[in-house]
């Protein structure tokens, strides 16, 4: 398919103004249901966008954007692996499309729920202030990419693990290092919360073939002055405790379904708060992006597009493997003044 000029894109989703219940259900498995108002409504764009850019050297750049209403990153990788298999003539992955996602989730979720939804309802004044703050933040957000070599990360893992007396993951140490660096740059005294996106399919026993939004977001507090190795240990504890802690997917669904349709535009995800700068991060390293081949060739680099279309709001980051599947790459959306400081900090570290 990559050798052809034509690229088909899924059609724009149609919106029925009277289908409020269907809109709430349409986002699929999990708690990430888009608002029906504003530019992030599924009715404002196609579910899938693909762009192929051919380079003068003979290579190409393949850009893809999948609407979150369809599924999460795990679901997107099912699409990409299927596409890769079609092009290269290999066996495609098993894919399961659940027709009634709410009913399926009811069967898979444990009956015990935390009862604490991930959303809050803003009053008219707070909503106006929040959206004004978001607009300001979106206008000043820049994207920074920070590279970490394999040797550097191994040394960091060894140091942090020794300090904690246990083995820590790459995600643990790089998240902690990032939060510590941001604290040093800001020089503030406020606690910065780290929100981690976690795939909960294994915990719920949901097969990896199922398409949907089956993720949880867990919160890790990171205060200024705390040693990064201590924060790395807290990240590990939080992720491990997720298997024993009640989820809130039932609470999320009940909260959204109880909202009047006219108020949905004032429902805000608790982790989105530019004034207090919580950091939302997702780790894509386990998705084996570099195993995807087209015409038998793996990608040179696979990462989020470092531009405003992917990072419209600040304090969002994605961790991927770097060039040629070696090393690691943070792609971060941050306010412009912090972008300059992060670049300067990175340059000084590389100089040493």
HUFENLIN-V659660 format. One record per pair of residues at least 24 apart in sequence whose C-alpha atoms are under 10 Angstrom apart, sorted by the first residue. I is the first residue (numbers start at 1). J is the second residue. D is the distance in whole Angstrom. If there is no record, write none. Layout:
<<I	J	D> <I	J	D>>
This chain:
<<1	83	8> <1	84	9> <1	86	8> <1	87	6> <1	88	10> <1	294	8> <1	295	9> <2	52	8> <2	54	10> <2	60	9> <2	62	9> <2	83	10> <2	84	10> <2	87	8> <2	294	7> <2	295	8> <3	52	10> <3	87	10> <3	294	9> <3	295	9> <4	52	10> <5	52	8> <5	53	10> <5	54	10> <6	52	9> <7	49	9> <7	50	7> <7	51	8> <7	52	8> <8	48	9> <8	49	9> <8	50	8> <8	51	10> <9	46	8> <9	47	8> <9	48	6> <9	49	6> <9	50	7> <9	51	10> <10	46	6> <10	47	6> <10	48	6> <10	49	7> <10	50	10> <10	66	10> <11	45	9> <11	46	6> <11	47	7> <11	48	8> <11	49	10> <12	42	8> <12	43	7> <12	44	8> <12	45	6> <12	46	4> <12	47	7> <12	48	9> <13	41	10> <13	42	7> <13	43	6> <13	44	8> <13	45	7> <13	46	6> <13	47	7> <14	42	8> <14	43	6> <14	44	9> <14	45	10> <14	46	10> <15	41	10> <15	42	8> <15	43	6> <15	44	9> <16	43	10> <18	261	10> <19	261	10> <20	257	9> <20	260	9> <20	261	6> <20	262	10> <20	264	10> <21	256	10> <21	257	7> <21	261	9> <23	69	10> <23	261	10> <24	253	8> <24	256	7> <24	257	7> <24	261	10> <24	264	10> <25	69	10> <25	100	9> <25	101	8> <25	102	7> <25	253	9> <25	256	10> <25	257	9> <26	69	7> <26	70	8> <26	100	9> <26	101	8> <26	102	9> <26	212	10> <27	67	10> <27	68	7> <27	69	4> <27	70	6> <27	71	8> <27	101	9> <27	102	10> <27	212	8> <27	213	7> <28	68	9> <28	69	7> <28	70	7> <28	71	7> <28	72	10> <28	98	9> <28	99	10> <28	100	9> <28	101	6> <28	102	7> <28	104	10> <28	105	9> <28	211	8> <28	212	5> <28	213	6> <28	214	8> <29	69	10> <29	70	9> <29	71	8> <29	72	9> <29	98	9> <29	100	9> <29	101	6> <29	102	7> <29	103	10> <29	104	8> <29	105	6> <29	106	10> <29	210	9> <29	211	8> <29	212	5> <29	213	5> <29	214	5> <29	215	8> <29	249	9> <30	71	9> <30	72	9> <30	101	9> <30	102	9> <30	105	8> <30	200	10> <30	212	7> <30	213	5> <30	214	5> <30	215	6> <30	216	8> <30	248	9> <30	249	6> <30	250	9> <30	252	9> <30	253	8> <31	117	9> <31	118	8> <31	119	10> <31	213	7> <31	214	8> <31	215	8> <31	216	8> <31	217	10> <31	248	8> <31	249	6> <31	250	8> <31	251	9> <31	252	6> <31	253	7> <31	256	9> <32	68	8> <32	69	8> <32	71	9> <32	72	9> <32	118	9> <32	212	10> <32	213	7> <32	214	9> <32	215	9> <32	216	9> <32	249	9> <32	252	9> <32	253	9> <32	269	9> <33	68	8> <33	69	7> <33	213	9> <33	252	9> <33	253	9> <33	256	9> <34	67	10> <34	68	8> <34	69	7> <34	264	9> <34	265	10> <35	261	10> <35	263	10> <35	264	6> <35	265	6> <35	266	9> <35	267	8> <35	268	9> <36	261	9> <36	262	10> <36	264	7> <36	265	7> <37	261	10> <37	262	9> <37	263	10> <37	264	8> <37	265	6> <37	266	9> <38	265	8> <40	67	9> <40	68	10> <41	67	10> <41	69	9> <42	67	7> <42	68	9> <42	69	7> <42	70	10> <59	300	10> <60	299	10> <61	299	9> <61	300	10> <61	301	10> <61	302	10> <62	299	9> <62	302	9> <63	302	10> <63	303	10> <63	304	9> <63	305	8> <64	304	9> <64	305	9> <65	304	10> <65	305	10> <65	309	10> <65	310	9> <68	212	9> <68	213	8> <69	212	8> <69	213	8> <70	211	8> <70	212	6> <70	213	8> <71	210	10> <71	211	6> <71	212	4> <71	213	5> <71	214	8> <71	215	10> <72	199	9> <72	211	8> <72	212	6> <72	213	5> <72	214	7> <72	215	8> <73	199	9> <73	211	10> <73	212	9> <73	213	8> <73	214	10> <73	215	10> <73	282	10> <73	283	10> <73	284	8> <73	287	8> <74	199	8> <74	201	10> <74	208	8> <74	209	9> <74	210	9> <74	211	8> <74	212	8> <74	213	8> <74	214	9> <74	215	9> <74	284	9> <74	286	10> <74	287	7> <75	208	9> <75	209	8> <75	210	8> <75	211	5> <75	212	6> <75	213	8> <75	214	9> <76	211	8> <76	212	9> <77	211	10> <77	287	7> <77	288	9> <77	289	8> <77	292	9> <78	208	9> <78	209	8> <78	210	9> <78	211	8> <78	287	10> <79	211	9> <80	289	9> <80	292	7> <80	293	10> <81	289	9> <81	291	9> <81	292	6> <81	293	9> <82	292	10> <83	292	9> <83	293	9> <83	294	9> <84	291	10> <84	292	6> <84	293	6> <84	294	6> <84	295	8> <84	296	9> <85	292	9> <85	293	8> <85	294	8> <85	295	10> <85	296	10> <86	294	9> <87	293	9> <87	294	6> <87	295	7> <87	296	9> <88	293	7> <88	294	6> <88	295	6> <88	296	6> <88	297	9> <89	294	10> <89	295	9> <89	296	10> <93	208	10> <93	209	8> <94	207	10> <94	208	8> <94	209	5> <94	210	9> <95	207	10> <95	208	8> <95	209	5> <95	210	6> <95	211	7> <96	207	9> <96	208	9> <96	209	5> <96	210	5> <96	211	6> <96	212	10> <97	209	8> <97	210	6> <97	211	6> <97	212	8> <98	210	7> <98	211	7> <98	212	8> <101	211	9> <101	212	8> <101	213	10> <102	253	9> <104	206	10> <105	204	9> <105	206	9> <105	214	9> <105	249	9> <105	250	9> <106	249	10> <106	250	8> <107	204	10> <108	201	10> <108	203	10> <108	204	6> <108	205	7> <108	206	7> <109	203	10> <109	204	6> <109	205	9> <109	206	10> <109	247	9> <109	248	10> <109	249	8> <109	250	8> <110	204	8> <110	246	8> <110	247	8> <110	249	10> <110	250	9> <111	246	9> <111	247	10> <111	250	9> <112	245	10> <112	246	6> <112	247	8> <112	248	9> <112	250	9> <113	245	9> <113	246	5> <113	247	5> <113	248	6> <113	249	8> <113	250	6> <113	251	7> <113	252	10> <114	245	8> <114	246	5> <114	247	6> <114	248	5> <114	249	9> <114	250	8> <114	251	7> <115	246	9> <115	247	8> <115	248	6> <115	249	9> <115	250	8> <115	251	5> <115	252	8> <115	254	9> <115	255	10> <116	246	10> <116	247	9> <116	248	6> <116	249	9> <116	250	9> <116	251	6> <116	252	8> <116	255	9> <117	247	10> <117	248	6> <117	249	8> <117	250	8> <117	251	5> <117	252	5> <117	253	8> <117	254	8> <117	255	7> <117	256	9> <117	269	9> <117	270	9> <118	216	10> <118	217	9> <118	248	7> <118	249	9> <118	251	8> <118	252	6> <118	253	10> <118	255	9> <118	268	9> <118	269	6> <118	270	6> <118	271	8> <119	251	9> <119	252	7> <119	255	8> <119	256	8> <119	267	6> <119	268	5> <119	269	4> <119	270	5> <119	271	8> <119	272	10> <120	252	10> <120	255	9> <120	256	10> <120	266	8> <120	267	6> <120	268	5> <120	269	7> <120	270	6> <121	255	10> <121	256	10> <121	259	9> <121	263	8> <121	264	8> <121	265	9> <121	266	6> <121	267	5> <121	268	6> <121	269	9> <121	270	10> <122	263	9> <122	264	10> <122	265	9> <122	266	5> <122	267	6> <122	268	7> <123	263	10> <123	266	7> <123	267	9> <124	263	10> <124	266	8> <126	266	9> <127	265	9> <127	266	6> <127	267	9> <127	268	9> <128	266	9> <130	266	10> <130	268	9> <130	272	10> <130	273	8> <130	274	8> <130	275	9> <131	266	9> <131	268	10> <131	274	10> <133	273	9> <133	274	7> <133	275	8> <134	272	9> <134	273	8> <134	274	7> <134	275	9> <134	312	9> <134	313	7> <134	314	9> <135	312	9> <135	313	9> <136	274	10> <136	313	9> <136	335	10> <137	274	7> <137	275	9> <137	312	8> <137	313	6> <137	314	6> <137	315	10> <137	334	9> <137	335	7> <137	336	9> <138	274	10> <138	308	8> <138	311	8> <138	312	5> <138	313	5> <138	314	7> <138	333	10> <138	334	9> <138	335	8> <139	308	9> <139	312	8> <139	313	9> <139	314	10> <139	335	9> <139	336	9> <140	308	10> <140	312	9> <140	313	9> <140	314	8> <140	333	10> <140	334	8> <140	335	5> <140	336	6> <140	337	9> <141	307	9> <141	308	7> <141	311	8> <141	312	7> <141	313	6> <141	314	6> <141	315	9> <141	332	10> <141	333	6> <141	334	5> <141	335	4> <141	336	6> <141	337	9> <141	338	9> <141	339	8> <142	306	9> <142	307	8> <142	308	7> <142	311	8> <142	312	9> <142	313	9> <142	314	8> <142	332	8> <142	333	6> <142	334	6> <142	335	6> <142	336	5> <142	337	9> <142	338	9> <142	339	6> <142	340	9> <143	305	9> <143	306	6> <143	307	6> <143	308	7> <143	310	9> <143	311	7> <143	312	10> <143	314	9> <143	315	10> <143	316	10> <143	317	9> <143	331	7> <143	332	5> <143	333	5> <143	334	6> <143	335	9> <143	336	8> <143	339	7> <144	306	7> <144	307	9> <144	317	9> <144	330	8> <144	331	6> <144	332	5> <144	333	6> <144	334	7> <144	335	10> <144	336	10> <144	338	9> <144	339	6> <144	340	9> <144	342	8> <144	343	7> <145	306	8> <145	317	9> <145	318	10> <145	319	10> <145	329	7> <145	330	5> <145	331	5> <145	332	6> <145	333	9> <145	339	10> <145	342	9> <145	343	9> <145	346	10> <146	178	10> <146	319	10> <146	322	10> <146	328	8> <146	329	6> <146	330	5> <146	331	7> <146	332	8> <146	342	9> <146	343	8> <146	346	7> <146	347	10> <147	319	10> <147	320	10> <147	321	9> <147	322	7> <147	323	9> <147	327	7> <147	328	6> <147	329	5> <147	330	7> <147	331	9> <147	346	9> <147	350	10> <148	174	9> <148	321	9> <148	322	8> <148	326	9> <148	327	6> <148	328	5> <148	329	6> <148	330	8> <148	346	10> <148	350	10> <149	321	10> <149	322	8> <149	326	7> <149	327	4> <149	328	6> <149	329	9> <150	321	10> <150	322	10> <150	326	7> <150	327	5> <150	328	7> <151	327	8> <152	327	9> <152	328	10> <153	327	8> <153	328	8> <154	327	10> <156	229	9> <157	229	9> <157	232	10> <159	229	8> <160	227	10> <160	228	8> <160	229	5> <160	230	8> <160	231	10> <160	232	7> <160	233	8> <161	229	8> <161	230	10> <161	232	9> <161	233	8> <162	229	9> <163	229	7> <163	230	8> <163	233	9> <164	229	7> <164	230	7> <164	231	10> <164	232	9> <164	233	7> <164	234	10> <165	233	10> <166	233	9> <167	233	9> <167	236	9> <168	229	9> <168	232	7> <168	233	7> <168	235	9> <168	236	7> <169	232	9> <169	233	10> <169	235	10> <169	236	8> <170	232	10> <170	283	10> <170	285	10> <170	328	9> <171	232	9> <171	235	9> <171	236	9> <171	282	9> <171	283	7> <171	285	9> <171	319	8> <172	228	10> <172	229	9> <172	231	8> <172	232	5> <172	233	7> <172	234	8> <172	235	6> <172	236	6> <172	237	10> <172	239	9> <173	228	8> <173	229	7> <173	230	10> <173	231	8> <173	232	5> <173	233	8> <173	235	9> <173	236	9> <174	228	9> <174	232	8> <174	319	9> <174	328	9> <174	329	10> <174	330	9> <175	228	9> <175	231	9> <175	232	7> <175	235	8> <175	279	10> <175	281	8> <175	282	10> <175	283	10> <175	317	10> <175	319	9> <175	330	10> <176	222	8> <176	226	10> <176	227	9> <176	228	5> <176	229	7> <176	230	8> <176	231	6> <176	232	5> <176	233	9> <176	234	9> <176	235	8> <177	227	9> <177	228	6> <177	229	8> <177	231	9> <177	232	8> <178	228	9> <178	279	10> <178	317	10> <178	330	9> <179	222	7> <179	223	9> <179	224	9> <179	228	8> <179	231	9> <179	232	10> <179	279	8> <180	222	8> <180	223	9> <180	224	7> <180	225	8> <180	226	8> <180	227	8> <180	228	6> <180	229	10> <180	231	9> <181	224	10> <181	228	9> <181	342	8> <181	345	9> <182	224	9> <182	279	10> <182	338	8> <182	341	9> <182	342	8> <183	222	9> <183	223	8> <183	224	6> <183	225	8> <183	226	10> <184	224	8> <184	225	9> <185	338	7> <185	341	7> <185	342	8> <185	345	9> <186	224	10> <186	337	10> <186	338	8> <186	341	9> <187	224	8> <187	225	10> <188	223	10> <188	224	7> <188	225	10> <189	223	8> <189	224	6> <189	225	8> <190	222	9> <190	223	7> <190	224	7> <190	276	8> <190	277	10> <191	221	7> <191	222	6> <191	223	4> <191	224	6> <191	225	10> <191	276	9> <191	277	9> <191	278	9> <192	220	9> <192	221	6> <192	222	5> <192	223	6> <192	224	8> <192	276	7> <192	277	7> <192	278	6> <192	279	7> <193	218	10> <193	219	6> <193	220	6> <193	221	5> <193	222	6> <193	223	8> <193	271	9> <193	276	9> <193	277	8> <193	278	5> <193	279	6> <193	280	9> <194	218	8> <194	219	6> <194	220	5> <194	221	6> <194	222	7> <194	235	9> <194	271	9> <194	277	9> <194	278	6> <194	279	5> <194	280	6> <194	281	8> <194	315	10> <195	219	5> <195	220	6> <195	221	9> <195	235	10> <195	271	7> <195	272	10> <195	278	7> <195	279	6> <195	280	5> <195	281	6> <195	282	9> <195	316	9> <196	220	8> <196	235	9> <196	238	9> <196	239	9> <196	279	8> <196	280	6> <196	281	5> <196	282	6> <196	283	8> <196	317	10> <197	239	10> <197	280	8> <197	281	6> <197	282	5> <197	283	8> <197	318	10> <198	239	8> <198	242	9> <198	281	10> <198	282	8> <198	283	8> <199	282	10> <199	283	10> <200	242	9> <200	243	9> <200	247	10> <202	243	9> <203	242	9> <203	243	6> <203	244	9> <204	243	9> <214	249	9> <215	249	9> <216	242	9> <216	247	8> <216	248	8> <216	249	8> <217	242	10> <217	247	10> <217	248	10> <217	271	9> <217	280	9> <217	281	9> <217	282	10> <218	242	8> <218	247	10> <218	271	10> <218	280	10> <219	271	9> <219	278	9> <219	279	10> <219	280	9> <220	278	10> <220	279	10> <221	278	9> <222	278	10> <272	313	9> <272	314	10> <272	315	9> <272	316	10> <273	314	10> <273	315	9> <274	313	8> <274	314	7> <274	315	8> <274	335	10> <277	314	8> <277	315	6> <277	316	10> <277	334	10> <278	314	9> <278	315	7> <278	316	9> <279	314	8> <279	315	5> <279	316	6> <279	317	7> <279	332	10> <279	333	10> <279	334	10> <280	314	9> <280	315	6> <280	316	5> <280	317	6> <280	318	9> <280	332	10> <281	315	8> <281	316	6> <281	317	5> <281	318	6> <281	319	8> <281	330	10> <281	331	10> <281	332	9> <282	316	8> <282	317	6> <282	318	5> <282	319	6> <282	320	9> <282	330	10> <283	317	9> <283	318	6> <283	319	5> <283	320	6> <283	321	9> <283	330	9> <284	318	7> <284	319	6> <284	320	5> <284	321	8> <285	318	9> <285	319	7> <285	320	5> <285	321	6> <285	322	9> <285	325	9> <285	328	8> <285	329	10> <286	320	9> <286	321	9> <287	320	9> <287	321	10> <288	320	9> <288	321	9> <288	325	9> <289	320	9> <289	321	8> <289	325	8> <290	321	8> <290	322	10> <290	323	9> <290	324	7> <290	325	6> <290	326	10> <291	325	9> <298	324	9> <298	325	10> <299	323	9> <299	324	7> <299	325	9> <300	324	5> <300	325	8> <301	325	8> <301	326	10> <302	329	10> <303	329	8> <303	330	9> <303	331	8> <304	330	10> <304	331	7> <304	332	10> <305	331	9> <306	331	7> <306	332	8> <306	333	8> <307	331	10> <307	332	10> <307	333	9> <308	333	8>>
